[in-house]
């Protein structure tokens, strides 16, 4: 599956610092990349209603990580999936009397357009679940070879008891502090079936759903059917990034069960005499907060969605949308309002006015353009502190517009390049 078109990233003088992220599993700041090759897996959309502001905030956060890695001199390998067959997609298609494949294609294309408009750099690998079916089937075979799979009425489940490290991300001793009872509740709320009779453990996740009448199905070693969600991401990540990679990223609602289950699958499928299961899958877990609208979390089930494509169609500058997102730390929960967008548009106007200001004489404006670049780099290296980075540009802009010092074309060019290369904002 093709991603969207990339943009040229300006080169900046010097190089950025190593990014540290607040690891969900430990709660500690951790260097995000372990070597020259920096690898990221970001869980993608289920394309039945994209792209709302929660999606935009999440993927813009990971774009900041990619940009900071590139600025620090890393070779970046970024994989993102598209769950283009799953229950929510099929349910929406049936509700609207539409072919599920057409729905998935249309909404995936809408997502591509929104990401391109927001200037999010495309992933190295943009992989749909349907095209990855051979990869998923081969990965599931490895789970079966470990004896970790069992059947319930033709459906195939993973026995979590085979993973001695289960709960490393969301278990009772983790930063999230989830008890087994809490995990069971979340499983029921987020697509699991803990109450299904015949399961060995309520938390055991589905790996392969046997064919149902009227549903799409593909052949596999388990017979006709389709894959579960968690094994999809585990298989794609392991195939394109390897069984151990740097960062697993997604919304905070994916901590459990999705990221816990994908990691658990990988620990069992890829363990060997030379691969310690505890060190398989992601080194660092990064999770973005939830975006609310009209007093409740923005969600498809509630229908309280603000779509990027709709704002674009109304003539809103995508750079104003991006600045509205950058005004909030990626881990924070926040609410989208008309005032948030208006403030972002006013900020964009000020920034553009400042870099277009005629050359003026006198002592250089403080902070200097070099200081702005250094401050933006420092703030992004500290757990992607976008609000702090934006504030650094704001300070320079205010000084210029208030006539507090002299500016030249090189100053404006460096601030413009800094905003573009590191924040993804074109002035």
Number of C-alpha atoms within 10 A of each C-alpha: 13 13 20 20 14 13 13 9 16 15 14 14 11 10 15 22 17 22 23 19 25 20 22 19 21 16 13 13 15 19 18 25 22 14 10 12 14 21 27 27 28 22 22 22 19 21 25 25 20 26 24 21 24 28 23 22 24 25 24 23 27 25 20 24 25 26 22 25 26 19 22 18 16 18 14 19 18 22 23 24 23 22 22 26 23 18 14 16 20 21 13 16 18 12 9 11 9 12 12 23 15 12 20 23 14 16 19 24 17 18 24 20 18 23 25 18 19 23 24 27 24 21 22 15 19 17 23 22 25 18 12 18 19 15 17 27 22 14 23 28 17 18 23 18 12 14 13 19 22 17 18 15 9 14 17 22 22 29 22 22 14 17 19 13 16 18 24 17 26 24 20 15 14 16 16 16 15 18 15 15 10 14 21 21 15 18 20 15 12 14 16 21 18 19 12 11 11 10 19 16 16 20 26 21 28 24 25 27 21 22 17 11 6 6 12 15 17 14 14 19 11 18 15 15 19 27 24 22 22 20 27 25 30 26 27 26 31 21 15 18 20 15 23 20 24 22 25 22 25 24 21 18 15 16 20 22 24 23 25 18 28 21 30 30 30 26 27 24 25 20 16 10 6 6 13 11 22 16 13 21 26 22 19 24 24 24 24 23 19 23 23 20 18 11 10 12 18 22 17 13 7 9 9 16 22 19 18 26 21 13 13 14 10 9 9 15 15 22 19 22 24 24 24 23 26 25 18 20 19 27 19 13 14 18 18 20 13 8 10 16 18 14 15 21 21 12 18 23 13 17 23 16 15 23 24 14 14 13 13 15 11 9 10 16 20 18 17 19 22 13 15 25 23 18 19 26 25 19 20 27 25 19 22 26 23 25 19 20 25 22 16 19 22 18 14 23 24 15 17 25 15 10 12 15 17 18 24 15 13 12 19 21 15 21 24 22 21 27 22 19 22 27 27 24 21 17 18
